[in-house]
Amino acid sequence: MKKFLGGLAALMLLMGCGGPDATWVHPTKDGQGFLQDRDNCNRRLDASAAGYNDRFAECMNQRGWVLESH
């Protein structure tokens, strides 16, 4: 019984790991629309420049995407 409960606890712990902390959502676009907008933003921005994540988020927000935390 102890092995079963220990295994169940370990499984539940592992299931909660590895998932995304946040997801980009859009009221009308699907995954394909996300990929197009993401690629468009990546082409416009220099990934090696400072503040890339903030500028990427701003670019995606301009296209209607919102980053939702989980």
DSSP file (Angstrom, degrees, kcal/mol; ACC not computed):
  #  RESIDUE AA STRUCTURE BP1 BP2  ACC     N-H-->O    O-->H-N    N-H-->O    O-->H-N    TCO  KAPPA ALPHA  PHI   PSI    X-CA   Y-CA   Z-CA
    1    1 A M     >        0   0    0      0, 0.0     4,-2.4     0, 0.0     5,-0.2   0.000 360.0 360.0 360.0 -41.1    0.0    0.0    0.0
    2    2 A K  H  >  +     0   0    0      1,-0.2     4,-2.6     2,-0.2     5,-0.2   0.895 360.0  50.7 -64.1 -39.4    2.8    2.4    0.9
    3    3 A K  H  > S+     0   0    0      2,-0.2     4,-2.7     1,-0.2    -1,-0.2   0.914 110.2  50.1 -63.2 -41.8    4.5    1.7   -2.5
    4    4 A F  H  > S+     0   0    0      2,-0.2     4,-2.5     1,-0.2    -2,-0.2   0.935 113.3  44.4 -62.9 -46.7    1.3    2.4   -4.3
    5    5 A L  H  X S+     0   0    0     -4,-2.4     4,-2.4     2,-0.2    -1,-0.2   0.878 114.0  50.6 -66.8 -37.6    0.7    5.7   -2.5
    6    6 A G  H  X S+     0   0    0     -4,-2.6     4,-2.2    -5,-0.2    -1,-0.2   0.909 112.3  46.8 -65.7 -41.7    4.3    6.7   -3.0
    7    7 A G  H  X S+     0   0    0     -4,-2.7     4,-2.4     2,-0.2    -2,-0.2   0.894 112.0  50.5 -65.8 -40.5    4.1    6.0   -6.7
    8    8 A L  H  X S+     0   0    0     -4,-2.5     4,-2.3    -5,-0.2    -2,-0.2   0.904 110.8  49.0 -64.4 -41.6    0.8    7.8   -7.0
    9    9 A A  H  X S+     0   0    0     -4,-2.4     4,-2.0     2,-0.2    -2,-0.2   0.906 111.9  48.8 -64.6 -41.6    2.3   10.9   -5.2
   10   10 A A  H  X S+     0   0    0     -4,-2.2     4,-2.3     2,-0.2    -2,-0.2   0.901 111.1  50.4 -65.2 -40.7    5.4   10.8   -7.5
   11   11 A L  H  X S+     0   0    0     -4,-2.4     4,-2.1     1,-0.2    -2,-0.2   0.914 110.2  49.0 -63.2 -43.9    3.2   10.5  -10.6
   12   12 A M  H  X S+     0   0    0     -4,-2.3     4,-1.0     1,-0.2    -1,-0.2   0.876 111.2  50.7 -64.5 -37.1    1.0   13.5   -9.6
   13   13 A L  H  < S+     0   0    0     -4,-2.0     3,-0.4     1,-0.2     4,-0.3   0.915 111.4  47.5 -66.3 -43.3    4.1   15.5   -8.9
   14   14 A L  H >< S+     0   0    0     -4,-2.3     3,-1.2     1,-0.2    -2,-0.2   0.846 104.9  59.8 -67.9 -33.8    5.6   14.7  -12.3
   15   15 A M  H 3< S+     0   0    0     -4,-2.1    -1,-0.2     1,-0.3    -2,-0.2   0.815 103.2  52.7 -65.3 -28.6    2.4   15.5  -14.1
   16   16 A G  T 3< S+     0   0    0     -4,-1.0     3,-0.3    -3,-0.4     2,-0.3   0.552  98.9  81.5 -83.0  -7.2    2.5   19.1  -12.7
   17   17 A C  S <  S+     0   0    0     -3,-1.2    -3,-0.0    -4,-0.3     0, 0.0  -0.700  83.3  27.0-100.5 150.0    6.0   19.6  -14.0
   18   18 A G  S    S+     0   0    0      1,-0.3    -1,-0.2    -2,-0.3    -2,-0.1   0.299  83.2 122.6  91.7 -10.3    7.1   20.6  -17.5
   19   19 A G  S    S-     0   0    0     -3,-0.3    -1,-0.3     1,-0.1     2,-0.1  -0.395  72.6 -85.2 -80.6 163.2    4.0   22.4  -18.6
   20   20 A P        -     0   0    0      0, 0.0    -1,-0.1     0, 0.0     3,-0.1  -0.393  23.9-147.9 -68.7 145.2    4.1   26.0  -19.8
   21   21 A D  S    S+     0   0    0      1,-0.2    49,-2.7    -2,-0.1     2,-0.3   0.741  83.7  12.0 -80.6 -25.4    3.8   28.7  -17.2
   22   22 A A  E     -A   69   0A   0     47,-0.3     2,-0.4    48,-0.1    47,-0.2  -0.978  66.7-152.2-150.1 157.8    2.0   31.0  -19.6
   23   23 A T  E     -A   68   0A   0     45,-2.5    45,-2.9    -2,-0.3     2,-0.4  -0.996  21.0-122.8-136.4 138.2    0.3   30.8  -23.0
   24   24 A W  E     -A   67   0A   0     -2,-0.4     2,-0.3    43,-0.2    43,-0.2  -0.688  36.7-173.8 -77.0 128.7   -0.3   33.3  -25.8
   25   25 A V  E     -A   66   0A   0     41,-2.7    41,-2.6    -2,-0.4     5,-0.1  -0.939  12.6-171.0-126.9 149.7   -4.0   33.6  -26.5
   26   26 A H        -     0   0    0      3,-0.4    39,-0.1    -2,-0.3    38,-0.1  -0.994  27.2-131.3-137.9 141.3   -6.0   35.4  -29.2
   27   27 A P  S    S+     0   0    0      0, 0.0    -1,-0.1     0, 0.0    38,-0.1   0.764 102.9  10.8 -67.1 -23.9   -9.7   35.9  -29.4
   28   28 A T  S    S+     0   0    0      2,-0.1     2,-0.2    -3,-0.0    -3,-0.0   0.596 106.9  86.6-129.5 -17.4  -10.0   34.9  -33.1
   29   29 A K        -     0   0    0      1,-0.1    -3,-0.4     4,-0.1     2,-0.1  -0.593  56.1-151.7 -94.3 152.2   -6.7   33.4  -34.2
   30   30 A D     >  -     0   0    0     -2,-0.2     4,-2.0    -5,-0.1     5,-0.1  -0.248  44.7 -73.1-103.6-166.2   -5.6   29.7  -33.9
   31   31 A G  H  > S+     0   0    0      1,-0.2     4,-2.3     2,-0.2     5,-0.1   0.853 130.8  54.1 -60.7 -37.6   -2.2   28.0  -33.6
   32   32 A Q  H  > S+     0   0    0      1,-0.2     4,-2.0     2,-0.2    -1,-0.2   0.901 107.9  50.3 -64.7 -40.3   -1.4   28.7  -37.3
   33   33 A G  H  > S+     0   0    0      2,-0.2     4,-2.4     1,-0.2    -1,-0.2   0.870 108.7  53.1 -63.7 -36.7   -2.1   32.4  -36.8
   34   34 A F  H  X S+     0   0    0     -4,-2.0     4,-3.2     2,-0.2     5,-0.2   0.941 107.7  50.2 -62.3 -46.9    0.2   32.3  -33.7
   35   35 A L  H  X S+     0   0    0     -4,-2.3     4,-2.4     1,-0.2    -2,-0.2   0.896 111.6  48.3 -60.8 -40.5    3.0   30.8  -35.7
   36   36 A Q  H  X S+     0   0    0     -4,-2.0     4,-2.2     2,-0.2    -1,-0.2   0.933 115.1  43.8 -64.9 -46.2    2.7   33.4  -38.4
   37   37 A D  H  X S+     0   0    0     -4,-2.4     4,-2.5     2,-0.2    -2,-0.2   0.895 113.6  51.5 -67.4 -39.7    2.6   36.3  -36.0
   38   38 A R  H  X S+     0   0    0     -4,-3.2     4,-2.6     2,-0.2    -2,-0.2   0.936 112.0  46.2 -61.5 -46.9    5.5   34.9  -33.9
   39   39 A D  H  X S+     0   0    0     -4,-2.4     4,-2.1    -5,-0.2    -1,-0.2   0.889 111.4  52.5 -64.1 -38.7    7.7   34.5  -37.0
   40   40 A N  H  X S+     0   0    0     -4,-2.2     4,-1.5     2,-0.2    -1,-0.2   0.921 111.7  45.7 -62.6 -44.6    6.8   38.0  -38.2
   41   41 A C  H  X S+     0   0    0     -4,-2.5     4,-1.4     1,-0.2    -2,-0.2   0.903 110.7  53.6 -65.5 -41.0    7.8   39.4  -34.8
   42   42 A N  H  < S+     0   0    0     -4,-2.6    -1,-0.2     1,-0.2    -2,-0.2   0.877 107.8  50.7 -62.3 -37.3   11.0   37.3  -34.7
   43   43 A R  H  < S+     0   0    0     -4,-2.1    -1,-0.2     1,-0.2    -2,-0.2   0.852 111.3  48.7 -67.3 -34.2   12.0   38.7  -38.2
   44   44 A R  H  < S+     0   0    0     -4,-1.5     2,-0.3    -5,-0.2    -1,-0.2   0.742 106.6  65.5 -77.2 -24.0   11.4   42.3  -37.0
   45   45 A L  S  < S-     0   0    0     -4,-1.4     2,-0.8    -3,-0.1     3,-0.1  -0.727  76.7-128.2-108.4 150.0   13.4   42.0  -33.8
   46   46 A D    >   -     0   0    0     -2,-0.3     3,-1.5     1,-0.1    -3,-0.1  -0.854  17.3-158.9 -92.5 110.4   17.1   41.4  -33.0
   47   47 A A  T 3  S+     0   0    0     -2,-0.8     5,-0.2     1,-0.3    -1,-0.1   0.727  89.1  56.4 -65.1 -21.6   17.2   38.5  -30.6
   48   48 A S  T 3  S+     0   0    0      4,-0.1    -1,-0.3     2,-0.1     2,-0.1   0.601  88.0  97.4 -86.9 -10.0   20.7   39.5  -29.4
   49   49 A A  S X  S-     0   0    0     -3,-1.5     3,-0.8     1,-0.1    -4,-0.0  -0.416  86.7 -92.9 -77.9 154.7   19.6   43.0  -28.4
   50   50 A A  T 3  S+     0   0    0      1,-0.2    -1,-0.1    -2,-0.1    -4,-0.1  -0.322 107.2  24.9 -64.5 146.5   18.7   43.9  -24.8
   51   51 A G  T 3> S+     0   0    0     -3,-0.1     4,-2.4     3,-0.1    -1,-0.2   0.733  72.5 148.7  74.7  24.1   15.1   43.7  -23.8
   52   52 A Y  H <>  +     0   0    0     -3,-0.8     4,-2.9     1,-0.2     5,-0.2   0.920  69.0  51.8 -57.2 -47.0   14.2   41.2  -26.5
   53   53 A N  H  > S+     0   0    0      1,-0.2     4,-2.4     2,-0.2    -1,-0.2   0.898 111.7  46.7 -60.6 -41.0   11.4   39.5  -24.4
   54   54 A D  H  > S+     0   0    0      2,-0.2     4,-2.1     1,-0.2    -1,-0.2   0.912 114.2  46.9 -66.7 -42.0    9.7   42.8  -23.7
   55   55 A R  H  X S+     0   0    0     -4,-2.4     4,-2.2     2,-0.2    -2,-0.2   0.865 111.9  51.4 -68.4 -35.2    9.9   43.9  -27.3
   56   56 A F  H  X S+     0   0    0     -4,-2.9     4,-2.6    -5,-0.2     5,-0.2   0.930 109.9  49.4 -64.4 -45.4    8.6   40.5  -28.5
   57   57 A A  H  X S+     0   0    0     -4,-2.4     4,-2.6    -5,-0.2    -2,-0.2   0.899 110.7  50.4 -60.7 -40.9    5.7   40.8  -26.0
   58   58 A E  H  X S+     0   0    0     -4,-2.1     4,-2.0     2,-0.2    -1,-0.2   0.910 110.1  50.1 -63.6 -42.0    4.9   44.3  -27.3
   59   59 A C  H  X S+     0   0    0     -4,-2.2     4,-0.8     2,-0.2    -2,-0.2   0.926 113.0  45.6 -61.8 -45.6    5.0   43.0  -30.9
   60   60 A M  H ><>S+     0   0    0     -4,-2.6     5,-2.3     1,-0.2     3,-0.7   0.891 110.3  54.2 -66.7 -38.8    2.6   40.2  -30.1
   61   61 A N  H ><5S+     0   0    0     -4,-2.6     3,-1.7     1,-0.2    -1,-0.2   0.875 102.4  57.8 -62.0 -37.2    0.3   42.5  -28.1
   62   62 A Q  H 3<5S+     0   0    0     -4,-2.0    -1,-0.2     1,-0.3    -2,-0.2   0.768 105.0  51.9 -63.8 -24.4    0.1   44.8  -31.1
   63   63 A R  T <<5S-     0   0    0     -4,-0.8    -1,-0.3    -3,-0.7    -2,-0.2   0.328 128.4 -98.0 -93.6   5.9   -1.3   41.8  -33.1
   64   64 A G  T < 5S+     0   0    0     -3,-1.7     2,-0.2     1,-0.3    -3,-0.2   0.461  78.0 137.0  96.1   1.7   -3.9   41.1  -30.5
   65   65 A W      < -     0   0    0     -5,-2.3     2,-0.4    -6,-0.1    -1,-0.3  -0.598  33.8-163.1 -85.4 144.9   -2.2   38.3  -28.5
   66   66 A V  E     -A   25   0A   0    -41,-2.6   -41,-2.7    -2,-0.2     2,-0.7  -0.991  17.6-132.2-127.4 133.9   -2.3   38.3  -24.7
   67   67 A L  E     -A   24   0A   0     -2,-0.4     2,-0.5   -43,-0.2   -43,-0.2  -0.778  26.4-165.6 -88.1 114.2    0.1   36.3  -22.5
   68   68 A E  E     -A   23   0A   0    -45,-2.9   -45,-2.5    -2,-0.7     2,-0.1  -0.874  11.2-137.2-105.0 129.1   -2.0   34.4  -19.9
   69   69 A S  E      A   22   0A   0     -2,-0.5   -47,-0.3   -47,-0.2   -48,-0.1  -0.477 360.0 360.0 -79.9 153.7   -0.4   32.9  -16.8
   70   70 A H              0   0    0    -49,-2.7   -48,-0.1    -2,-0.1    -1,-0.1   0.366 360.0 360.0-110.4 360.0   -1.4   29.4  -15.6
